[in-house]
Amino acid sequence: MSINHLIFRNLKKNLKNYTLYVFALIFSTSLYFAFVTLQFDPSMDEAKGTIKGGAAIRVASYLLVTIVSIFLLYANTIFIKRRSKEIGLFQLIGMTKGKIFRILSIENFILYSGSVILGIFGGLVGSKLILMILFKVTGVQSIAALQFSSQAVSQTLVVFGVIYLLIMLMNYRFIKRQSILSLFNVKAKTEEKVKKVSFVEITIGIVGILFIISGYYVSSQLFTSDFSTASEFFMAMSFILGSVIIGTYLFYKGSVSFIFNIVRKNKNGYLSINEVLSLSSIMFRMKSNSLLLTIITTVSALAIGLLSLTYISYYSAEKVAVSNVPSDFSLDNVQNADMVKETFTINHIDFTAHEIEVINASVNIKGILDSNAGPLALDINPTRLTMPIVSDRAIKGVDVTENEVLFSGYSSMLQELMQFKDSGMIELKGQTEVIPQTYLGLRDKTLLSSSFTNFNVPVVIIVDQTVYERLKKDSDPEDQPPSNTYIGIDINDKEKLEEANQLFSKLPIEDPTYSSQLQVKNDQKMSLGLIMFIVGFLGLTFLITSGCILYFKQMDESQEEMGNYTILRKLGFTQGDLIRGIQFKQLFNFGIPLIVGLLHSYFAVQSGWFLFGTEVWTPMIIVMVLYTGLYSIFGILSVLHYKKVIKDSL
């Protein structure tokens, strides 16, 4: 038999086992090529100019290469071990190791190069769709055209050529270091199996669960604990990261076996076919896969957490814009405001303008402060805090008495770091007098732009007109804002808001960006949309690669367990009985890493989401549901593969 005939016969024989590997390789190449194409697309200039998007995309491409490289090298390790007996047989019939390596290299080259070429073609076709998605999330008004970049092609070929050489080096070392006897035993050594759960394993399992719980607890207290230095805060974050990762590893090493062993003991050894095919198998396999599952779980949690936080920021962009610029156009200069009004009048754009006079005064809020702890609130002195004060006459729908005050403009970040009581007493301090006031409560409506408010406590105090006049006469000149007048301009016909914003941007105002609510919202969505796109792109790549790795592991297990299925079929169990057991098994195999990853990301997001936006549940749930749905596809594919194996067991 000629070498060429042998190569093509082996390719035809093994192609069915490589189907998902080829798909993953084509998909990875398509993603990378489409992503690199963005770097050389002229229509990306507008998006790149926002937050140095070109550099962000380059860094993301390096991370993408790292993820794909690790996946391909790991997948190759699985498949080369699956062919260990075949390699041993080649040696038994007289082939040298060098000749076997050449055969495998040619096979891999045909498979690899074909997949890369198809991947580049797929990336070229899909690049327009990806660019359309990017323009949609960033709000860029540009036409997405199909662009062919020779630079992207050459870069993709170089990157995947290097990965191919690494794969060949790995195969060479494997063939060189294995004897004929070890090649026939290598597959049997890939999984560690134990007969019973030991005391050490039980201890490891309990410690793992305690580590994870302690990490969750510290993360929930991260922004409500009083850290005296930045190093203490860093140590707390390091403890959370270390305890969760170590706890996850110990969880897979011992906790799963420990928990399932308790379930098995409660059954007194009488297990159903579902439990035989699921619990018993998982108990003894997760220990050997603990490191792999820890990596997959940790990176999944990282991907879900980062995507959730970026989506929270993106989802909250409009509310953040309103909190910074409460009117369509917010100004603090009367001359600029008159210029804007004149421009809108000339262009027949109807508007409504209002002015609010603002003073700053020292305030003692200790009497209404429920908690002022937290690393971001350490600089606050609650007995002498400078805050903006306005009169109730300037605020429509608000009327307070001479002895009452109302707070307005509470933020989600402040809500997490500082809690106000429902009622109490505060003191307004002038240069010569202190005015005690009854605190009526807090409303979330933003009154002034961010240039007037305190970053630590971005709220405005509304007082009676007489109290306002007293404070104005007695106020400290050094505490006053650069401008004491806030001018808000709202467009009556919102369909003309875009036109008004374009006219506004052309006016000679020193910093028009932070005076236009629409511009702030667009800038937020453009910058955050690019970040979300990059994180989502990397998260999707990891999801595909990690799902494929778990699928490959299940392929290996199914081949090892085929003999068990043959015995069970001969004992009278139907194909349906076995399939139900396999479905239960895959629910655990894919479900446990997914659930643990979702829990990790949930506690990570909950500990500091308020630093990123105003909404948490909707964006976080959307991200988690999408990730779960895509991840479940690989569990379904695994069940379908097992179904075929069970069908072939007789």
N, C-alpha and C positions, 0 to 999 in steps of 0.2 A: 504494500500500500504506500503510495507516494505521500510526502509531507503535506502537499496542497490538499489532497483528498482527505487526509486525516484532519487537517485544520477545519475544512468546511463541514466534515461530518460531526466534529465536536461542537462547532458553532450551532449547527442545526439541532443537535441533541440538547445543548444547554441553554438555547435561546429562551425557552419557556420559563426557565428559572431566573433568567436575567431580565425578564420583561419590565418589572418595576424599576430595576436598577437602570435600565436604558431610559425609561421614562424620566426618572429622577435626574439622570445625567443631561438629557435633552432639556428638561425644564430648568435645571440649574444654569446651563449654558444660555438658554433664552433669557432668563432673568438677568444674568450678568451682562450679556451683550446689550440688552435693552437699557440697562442701567448705565453702562458705559457710554452708550449712544447719547444719553442726555447731556454728558459733559461736552460733547462736540456739536450739540444742536444750537444753531443761532437763535432760535425762538426761546431758548432758556435764559437769555441774557437778562430779561426783566425779573425772573424769579431769582436768579443768582445774585442780583444786585441788592437784595434785601438784607440777608444775614450772611453774606459771603457764602452763598449757596454752592458755588463751584467747589470750595474747599470742603464743605459738608458732604457733597456727593462723592468727592475723592476718598474721604475718610470712610464713608459708607461702603464704597467699592472694595476697600482693603478688608473691611470686616466681612463683606460678602464672600470674598475669595477665601478668607480663613474658614468660614462656616462650610463652604462647599468643599474645600480641601480636606478638612477633617472628616466630613461625611464620606467622600469618595474613598479616602484611605481606609476608613473603618469598614465600609461596604466591601472593598476589595479584600480585606482581611477575612471577612465572613465567607466570601465566595471561594477564595483560595483554599481555605480549610475544608470547605465542602467538596473540593476536588482532590483532596489529599489521597484518597484511595486510587483515583484515576492516575495521579502522578506516580504513586507507588507501583501500579501495574505497568506503566511505561518503563519504569526502571527494571522491573522483573523481566520484561521481554528484550532487554539489552540496550535501551536508549540511555545515553549519557545525560547528566544533569544539564549540561550546556544546550543539548539538542531540545530537551523538554522545555527549557527556558525560552528558546527561540520560538517554539510552537506556541507557547502561551503568550509570548510577546506579540506575535503576528495576530493571534486571535483577538487579543486586547486592542491592538492597534486598529483592526477592522471595525470592531465593535465601538471603540472609543471615538475614532475619527468620524465614523458615520453619524454617531450621536451628536458630536460637536457641530458638524456641518448642518444637520437638521436643526440643532439648537440655535445656530446663528440665523438660519432662515426663519425659524419661529420667532426669534427675538426681533428680527427686522419687521416682520408682520405685526408683532405685538407692541412694538415701540410706540406706534401712533396711539394705540389704546392707552398705554401707560402715560404718555404725554398728555392725553386728554384728561385722564384722572388727576394728574398733577396740576394742570391748569384749572380744573374744577375746584380742587381743595384750596388752592392758593388764590383763586379769584383773578388770575391773569387773563386779560382780554386779548387773546391771540389765537390764531388758527394752528391747530396741530397737524403738521404735514408729515408724510412718510419720508424720513431722511436716511440715506445710506452713507455711512461713515467708514472709509477705509482704515482710519486710525482705530476705530472701535473694533473692526475685524482683526487687525493685526494684534491689538492688545489682548483680545479674547483668545486668539490662537496661541500667543506667547504664554499666557497664564495657564491655559488648559494643557499646553505642551509641557510645562514644568510639572504640573500635577501628574501627567502621564509618566514622566520620567521618575517621579517619586514612587508611583505605583509599581513600575518595573523594578526599581531598586528594592522595594519591599518584597516583591515576588522572588527576585533573585536570592535575597537573604533567606527567605523561607525555604526554597528548594535546596539551597546550599547547606543549610544547617540541619535538615531533616534526613534521618536514615530511612531505609525502606520500612523497617518495623514501626518506627514512630509515625510514618505517614499513614499507616493503617490504624493507628491508635489515636491520632490527633483529634479526630472528631469526637471520640468518646470522652476526651479530656476537656472539652470546651465547656461542659456544664458540670457544676459541683452538686452532688446529691448526697443527702444525709438521711439517716434512718429515723432519727427522732430529734426533738428540740431539746437542747441541753440547757443546764442552769445558766451557763455563760450567755447563751443566746437570749434567754429570757431577760437576764439583767441588761444586756445590750438593748433589747427592745424597749424596756421601761425607761432606760436612760435616754434613748432617742426621742421618745414621746415627750419626756420632761424638758429636753433641750429645745424642742420646737415650741412647746407651750411657753417656756421662759422667754424665748425670742419674740413670740407674739405679744406677750405681756409688756416687755420693755418697749417694743415698737408702739404700742397703744399709749404709753406714757411719755413718749419721746418729746413731744412739744408741750407737755403740761408739767414736766419736772423742772426743778430749779437747778440748772447747771451754772456753777460759778465761773467756769472757764470754757473756752472753745475746745480745749483738749478733752475735757470731761464729756462734752457732747460727741466728739469724735470717737471716744472710747465706747460710749453707749451704742453708737451706730456700728462700730466694729464688732461689739458683742452680739448685736442682733444678727449681723451677717454670718458671723462664725457659728453661733449657736444653731441657727436655722439650717445652714449647710451641713454641719456635723450631725445635727439631729436627723436631717433627711437621710443621710448615709446610714446612720444607725437604725433608722426606721426600716429601710429596705433590708438591712443586714439581719435584723432580729425581730423588729416589731410586727411585721406582717406574719412571719412564721409563728410568733408568740400568740397573736390574736386568732389566727386561723386554727392553731393547735387547741386553744380554749374551746372554739366552736366544735372542733372534732371530738374533743373529750366529752362535751355535753351531749353528743350524739351516741356516746358509749360504743363507738366503733361502727355503728350502723349508718353508713353513708349512702346516699342516693347516687345514681349514675352521674347526675349533674355535679355533685360534690366531689366525686372521685376524679372527674375530668377537670375540675376547676381548682378547688381548695387544695387538694393534695399535691397537684402539680405545681401550683404557684408557691406553696409553702417552701418547697425545696429548690426552686429556680430563682426566686428573687434575691436570695443571698448571693449567688454567684454573679447576678446582674446588678448588684447594689451600686457599684461605682458608675456604671453607664446610666442607670435610672436616676441617680443623684444629679449627674450632669444635665440630663434631659429635663428633669424637674426644675432645676435651678435656672437654666437658661429659658425655659418656658415661662417661669414666674417672672424673670427679668423682662422678657419680651412683652408679656401681658401687662405687667406693671408700667413699663415705659410707654407702651401704646395707650394705656388707660390715662396716664398723666398728660400725655400730649393731646389726647382727644378731649380731656377735661378742659385744657387750656383753649383748644380750638372751639369747643362747644360753648365755652363761657366768653368768647371774644366779644360778643355783642354787649353782654352785661358789664364786662370790664371797661369797654369803651364808654358806656353810659356813666359808670362810676367816675371815670377820669374827665369826661366831657359831657355833663348832664343835658345840655341843650344841643341842637344841631350844630351850632357854632358858639363856642364859649370864649369870651375875651375878658381881659382885665385892663384894657386901655380904651378910654373914651374916644380918642382920635381914630384908632383903628376900627372901633365899632361904628363910628359915623361913616367911615370910608366903605365898610361892608354894607351898611344900610343903603347908602347912595348907589352902590353898584347894583344891588338887588332891585332897587326902585327903577333904575334906568332900564334894566332888562326885564321889567314887568314880572318880578317874582315876589309874590305876597309873603310877608313874614310877620311874626309877632316877636317883639323884643321886651325884655324886662331887666331891670337893674336891681342889684342887691348890694347895699352898703355893708362892709365887713370890717370888724375890728378884732384884734387879738387881745386876749386877757389871760392872766394866770388863774387856773382853776384847781380847786382841791376836790378830787373825785373819790377820795378814800372811803367816804361814807356809803357809796353805792357800788364799790368794787367788791365783787365776790371772790375773784382770784386774779392776780396779776403776775402769776408765775409763767415761766417759759423762756427759752433762750432768745426769742426775738423781742421780749418785753423787758429785758433787764435794765435798759437805760431809762425807763419811765420812772419818774418821781410822782406818785399819785397825789401828793399834797401840793405840788406846784407844777402843773402841766399847762403849757401854752396851747390854747384851743381857739378856733374861730367862733365868733359870736355874731348873730344877726338878729334883727328885730322881727317880731311876729307880723308887723305891718307889711313887711316885704315878702312874706310867704303867704300865698293864697290858701285859704281854708284852714289856717292855723291861728288860734287866739289863746294866749295864756295870760294869767293874772300877774300882778306885780311880784308875787312870791313864788312863782312857778317857772320851771324850765323844761324844755323838751329837747331830746337828742335826736338827730336825724343823720342818716348816712352810714349805717352799720355794715361792715363787710364780713364775708365768711371767714377770712383769716383772723380778724379781730375776735370773732365769735368763738374760735377755737382757742385762742391764746389769752383772752380776757373776758370774763363774764361779769355783766352788770346785773345788779339786783333789780327787782321790779319797782322798788320805790326806795326813797332815802333822802338824805340831805347832802347838798354840795355847797361850796363856797366860791363866789366870784371875787377875785382880788384885784383891786385897783392899786394905785400908788399910795393912797391914803386911807381907803376904806375897804372893808370886807363885807360882801353882801351875801347872806345865807339864802339859799333857794331850795324849794322842794322839787325833787326830781320826779317827773311824771311818767317817764318811760322812754322808749326808743322806737323809732320807725326807720325803715330801710331806704327811704327815698333819698337820693343824692341831690343836694342843693347847689353845691359849689364845685368848680373844677379842682383837680388834684393840686394845682399850684397854690390854693388857699388853705389846704388841710394838712394836718400833721400825719406823717407816714405811719407812726406807731398807733395813733388813735384817729383814724380818718373820719371823725364825726363833727357835726356842726351843732352848736348850742343855740336854741331859739329862746329868746327872752322877751319880756314885755317891753314896749317902746320906752317907758319911763326908765326902766332899769338899763336899757341900752344907752340912753342919753347920759345917765350917770357914769357908766363905765367908759363911755367915749371921752368925757371930760377928764376922767381920772386915770386913763390908760397910760401905760409906759410907752413912750415913742420908740424905744429900742425893740419892743416886741411886735410892732406893727408890720403887716405884709407890705411888699413893694408897692402894691396897688390896693386901695381900699374899696374898690368898686368892681363887682362881678357883673358882666353884661352877657345875657343869654339871648340868642337869636334862634327862633324855631321857624322852619319853612311850613307854611299852611298847607300847600299842595305837595305831598311827599313825592309825587311823580316828577317834580322839578328839583328834587334834592340833589340828584347827580349833576344837573346843570349848575345848580348853585355852588356845589362843591368845586367844580372845575373853575368857575369864576373866582371863587374864594382863593384857590391855590395860586392864581396868577397875581394876586394883590401883593404889594410890597410890605408884607407883615413879617416880623423877625422870625417867628417860629409857628408857621401856619399848621404844621402837622398836628400839634397837640391842641389846636383850637377847633378842629373839625372832628366831630364824632364819627362821621362816615369814614374819614381818612384814617383815624385811629383804628376803627374796626377792620378796614381793608388791610392796613399794615400788619395788624395782629394775625389776621387770617392768612396772609401771604407768608409771613415768617413761620408761624406755627403750622401752617399747612405743609410747608416744605419739610419741617422736622417730622411731622406725623407721617408724611409720605415715605420718608427714609426709614423711620422706625418700623412702619408697617411692611415695607419692602423686605427689610432684614428679618422681621418676625415671620413673614410668610415663607421666606427661604428656610429658616430654621424649622418651622412647622413641617414643611415638606420633607426635609432631610431627616428630622428626628422620627417622624411618622414612618418613613421608609426603613429606618434602622430597626424600629420595633417590629415592623412587618417582616423584615429579613430574619429577625430572631425567631419569630413565630414560624416561618418557613422551615428553619432548622429543627425546631421542636416538633413540628408536624411529621417530618421525616423520621425522627427518632422514635416517635410514639406510634408509628404506623402499625407496628407489631401488636401493640396493645389494642388498637382498634380492630385488628383481625380477630384477636381472641374474644373481645367483647361481642363482635358480630356473631361469632360461632356459638357464644353462650346464649344467644337469642335476643340481644338488644338490637333494635331497629336503627336504621340510619337516622330517623327523626330523633330517637333518644340521644344518640351521640351528638347530633347537631345542636340540640338544646343544651347539652353539657358544654359544648365548645363555645356557644354564645355566652353562657354564664362565665366561662373562663376568660374570654376576650373582654368581657365587661370589666373584669378585675385587671387584666394585663394592661389595657389601655386606660381604664378608668382611674386606677389608683394613682399613677403619675399625673394624670390630668387634674384630679381633685386636689392632690397635694400642691401642685403648681398653682391652681386657682386660689387655694387658701393662702399660700405664700404671697401671691400678688395682691390679694384682698387686704391683708394686714399691712403690706407695704404701702398700698395706695391710701388706706384709711389713716395712716399715721401722719401724712403730710399733704393730702390732696388740696387743702385750702390755700396752700402756697401757689397753686397753679391755676385756680379758677374759682368759680362760684357754684358750679354744679358737679355732683359726684356720681349719683346713682345711675342716671340715664346713660352717660358715656361709658361708665365702667361695665354695666350690664351688657350694653351693645357689644363691646370688645370681647367680653368673656363668652357670650353666646356665639358670636362669629368664630372665635378660636375653637370652641368646643365642637361646633358643627363641622368645621374643616378637619379637625383632629379625628372626629368619629369616622370619617371616610376610610381611614386606614384600618380601623377596627372592623368595619364592614368588609373591606377587601380581605382581611385576614380570615374572617369567618367563611367567605366564599372559597378561599384557598383550602381551608380545613375540610370544607364540604367535598371538594374534589379528592382530597387525600383519603377521606373516609369512604368515598365511593369506590376508590381504587384499592381499598384494603382487602377486598375479597376478589 
